[in-house]
């Protein structure tokens, strides 16, 4: 716990009164000024009551995802704090989990419901949540070499510990962190020749700790309906490509996430709103998407670097759309 938080929490407990915005700003004057949670609460002007206090006392900071994931939202996480509901939210739902960069960048205030259609991915999350020590021990016996990579890639796992270790190892040492299987369902991404250490024990332990109170399941995104309550927050990041923003949207996205899937997602958002819950949706910047998801809520266009491709691939800029009803107005 950094010095400001130690001072700040002590002051709050002694005084037993509601924290004001001035209290938060005064806390910055003491000790180490790198206390991210205090800075976050002040910067986005959240209601400075028990909501922020809960964050301080739990001493939770944004975590680095333990997986690389093509199409992941690491780039978006830095924008997220200013887009969350000002009055807070209850449970957190993320039905397109992938690499989980958004989940790991925030501290859900209640239960988190995490899901994905990728069963191998979800099994890895479940195993890491429940058995991080065993997975780390298993990974410590692996070596980052081309021969060992293809040996592990060709094998089948005997249990979920081996499964998770294999999944993490292949993800960290493969070409560009892509998840791809052949027609037989076998992982077929080539070796990536990465020199970076594939075993980061601290990141795995931290991720496991953050996942402890999460309900993790595999299945379709419509499962959100089962547990959604008023005041919950749903983050939606369906698979799509923005490489063809102006042409071929249907053609290039059909196998990733079809237009019919987008239509189902639009109906899910209608349901989320009818329940009095919040949503944040990221999607392709295309007229079809705008027409489908413009529900009178906030729409923001964000530009980012296009990071899909190898080390020497041409990487330009692309734009994506953010739709949300969290009460944040677009500028």
ZIUR-V363796 format. One record per residue. N is the residue number from 0. PSI is psi in radians with two decimals (999 if undefined). OMEGA is omega in whole degrees, -180 to 180 (none if undefined). Layout:
<<N PSI OMEGA> <N PSI OMEGA>>
This chain:
<<0 2.24 -177> <1 2.91 -172> <2 -0.71 -178> <3 -0.75 -176> <4 -0.68 180> <5 -0.79 179> <6 -0.78 -173> <7 -0.81 180> <8 -0.69 178> <9 -0.76 178> <10 -0.77 -178> <11 -0.75 -178> <12 -0.61 180> <13 -0.73 -175> <14 -0.48 -179> <15 0.89 177> <16 2.91 -180> <17 2.36 -179> <18 2.39 179> <19 2.93 177> <20 -0.64 180> <21 -0.64 177> <22 -0.77 -179> <23 -0.77 -179> <24 -0.67 178> <25 -0.58 -178> <26 -0.47 -180> <27 -0.29 -177> <28 -0.15 -173> <29 2.38 171> <30 -2.66 -178> <31 2.17 -175> <32 0.19 -180> <33 0.55 180> <34 1.73 -170> <35 -0.62 -176> <36 -0.69 176> <37 -0.77 179> <38 -0.69 -178> <39 -0.81 -178> <40 -0.67 179> <41 -0.77 -173> <42 -0.71 -176> <43 0.05 176> <44 0.86 175> <45 2.72 172> <46 2.18 -170> <47 0.99 179> <48 -2.41 -175> <49 -0.43 -179> <50 -0.91 178> <51 -0.62 -179> <52 -0.66 179> <53 -0.69 -180> <54 -0.72 -179> <55 -0.81 -173> <56 -0.50 179> <57 -0.23 177> <58 0.79 -180> <59 2.35 178> <60 2.85 176> <61 2.41 -179> <62 2.67 175> <63 2.32 176> <64 2.60 -179> <65 -0.09 179> <66 2.58 167> <67 2.50 -177> <68 2.07 177> <69 2.27 -177> <70 0.10 180> <71 2.95 -173> <72 0.58 174> <73 -0.68 -179> <74 -0.50 -176> <75 -0.40 -174> <76 -0.60 -178> <77 -0.35 179> <78 -0.23 -165> <79 -0.71 -174> <80 -0.66 -177> <81 -0.10 -178> <82 -0.15 -180> <83 2.71 178> <84 2.27 -177> <85 -0.59 -177> <86 0.14 -179> <87 -3.12 180> <88 2.94 -178> <89 -1.95 -180> <90 2.72 180> <91 2.35 180> <92 2.34 175> <93 1.69 -174> <94 -0.06 173> <95 1.21 -165> <96 -0.86 -179> <97 -2.24 180> <98 -0.13 173> <99 0.41 -175> <100 -0.60 180> <101 -0.78 177> <102 -0.78 -178> <103 -0.28 -179> <104 -0.21 180> <105 2.96 173> <106 1.72 178> <107 2.40 -173> <108 -0.35 176> <109 -2.52 180> <110 2.56 175> <111 2.33 177> <112 1.94 -175> <113 2.36 -179> <114 2.87 178> <115 2.70 179> <116 -0.31 -177> <117 1.80 -176> <118 -0.67 180> <119 -0.67 177> <120 -0.84 -177> <121 -0.67 177> <122 -0.64 178> <123 -0.78 177> <124 -0.78 -179> <125 -0.75 180> <126 -0.74 180> <127 -0.66 177> <128 -0.73 -171> <129 -0.37 -174> <130 1.00 -178> <131 -0.67 -178> <132 -0.79 -178> <133 -0.66 179> <134 -0.75 179> <135 -0.75 178> <136 -0.69 179> <137 -0.78 -180> <138 -0.52 -178> <139 -0.26 179> <140 -0.05 -179> <141 2.74 176> <142 2.53 -179> <143 1.47 176> <144 2.73 -179> <145 -0.74 -179> <146 -0.79 -179> <147 -0.65 -180> <148 -0.89 -177> <149 -0.47 175> <150 -0.83 179> <151 -0.69 -179> <152 -0.59 -177> <153 -0.23 -176> <154 2.76 172> <155 2.56 -178> <156 2.51 -180> <157 -0.42 -179> <158 3.09 -173> <159 -0.36 174> <160 -0.85 177> <161 -0.69 180> <162 -0.87 -178> <163 -0.76 179> <164 -0.77 179> <165 -0.78 -178> <166 -0.79 -179> <167 -0.76 -179> <168 -0.86 -180> <169 -0.67 179> <170 -0.72 -175> <171 -0.36 -175> <172 -0.03 -179> <173 3.06 177> <174 1.96 171> <175 0.25 178> <176 0.44 -178> <177 2.47 171> <178 2.04 -178> <179 2.40 177> <180 2.75 178> <181 -3.02 -177> <182 -0.35 177> <183 0.05 179> <184 0.25 -179> <185 2.36 179> <186 2.23 -173> <187 0.45 178> <188 2.36 -178> <189 2.90 177> <190 2.51 -173> <191 -0.13 180> <192 0.71 177> <193 2.47 178> <194 -0.19 -180> <195 2.51 179> <196 2.17 -178> <197 -0.31 -179> <198 1.84 176> <199 1.53 -172> <200 -0.71 -178> <201 -0.72 179> <202 -0.71 179> <203 -0.73 179> <204 -0.74 179> <205 -0.73 178> <206 -0.73 178> <207 -0.75 179> <208 -0.73 180> <209 -0.50 -178> <210 -0.11 -171> <211 -0.66 -175> <212 0.34 179> <213 2.47 171> <214 2.03 -171> <215 2.09 -177> <216 2.74 174> <217 2.49 180> <218 -3.13 -178> <219 2.68 -177> <220 -0.35 -180> <221 -0.16 176> <222 -0.32 178> <223 -0.60 -177> <224 -0.50 -172> <225 -0.57 -173> <226 0.07 -174> <227 2.36 177> <228 2.88 176> <229 2.36 178> <230 -0.06 177> <231 2.83 176> <232 2.26 179> <233 2.11 174> <234 2.17 -174> <235 2.07 -180> <236 1.29 -178> <237 2.70 178> <238 2.35 179> <239 2.85 173> <240 2.43 175> <241 0.23 -180> <242 -0.31 -178> <243 1.03 -177> <244 -0.65 -172> <245 -0.30 -177> <246 2.54 171> <247 0.47 -177> <248 -0.82 -179> <249 -0.82 -178> <250 -0.84 -172> <251 -0.27 -178> <252 -0.07 -173> <253 -0.75 -178> <254 -0.33 178> <255 -0.98 -176> <256 1.80 -169> <257 2.94 177> <258 -0.64 177> <259 -0.70 177> <260 -0.72 178> <261 -0.69 179> <262 -0.70 176> <263 -0.67 179> <264 -0.67 177> <265 -0.72 178> <266 -0.61 177> <267 -0.70 178> <268 -0.67 175> <269 -0.71 179> <270 -0.74 179> <271 -0.79 -180> <272 -0.65 -180> <273 -0.42 179> <274 -0.03 -178> <275 0.46 180> <276 2.96 -179> <277 2.66 173> <278 2.61 168> <279 2.11 -178> <280 2.28 170> <281 2.44 -177> <282 3.05 -178> <283 2.55 177> <284 1.55 -177> <285 2.56 -177> <286 -0.67 178> <287 -0.76 -179> <288 -0.75 179> <289 -0.80 -180> <290 -0.63 -176> <291 -0.60 -172> <292 0.03 176> <293 1.77 -177> <294 0.38 -179> <295 0.14 178> <296 -3.06 -178> <297 2.38 174> <298 2.23 179> <299 2.39 175> <300 2.17 180> <301 2.39 176> <302 2.52 178> <303 2.88 175> <304 2.45 176> <305 1.88 -171> <306 0.10 179> <307 2.17 -179> <308 2.96 -180> <309 -3.10 -176> <310 -0.62 -176> <311 0.25 180> <312 2.69 176> <313 2.17 -175> <314 1.77 -179> <315 -2.73 179> <316 2.56 174> <317 2.81 -180> <318 2.57 176> <319 2.75 -180> <320 2.47 175> <321 2.12 176> <322 2.41 -178> <323 2.73 177> <324 0.57 -174> <325 0.09 178> <326 0.12 178> <327 2.19 -179> <328 2.49 176> <329 2.63 -178> <330 999 none>>
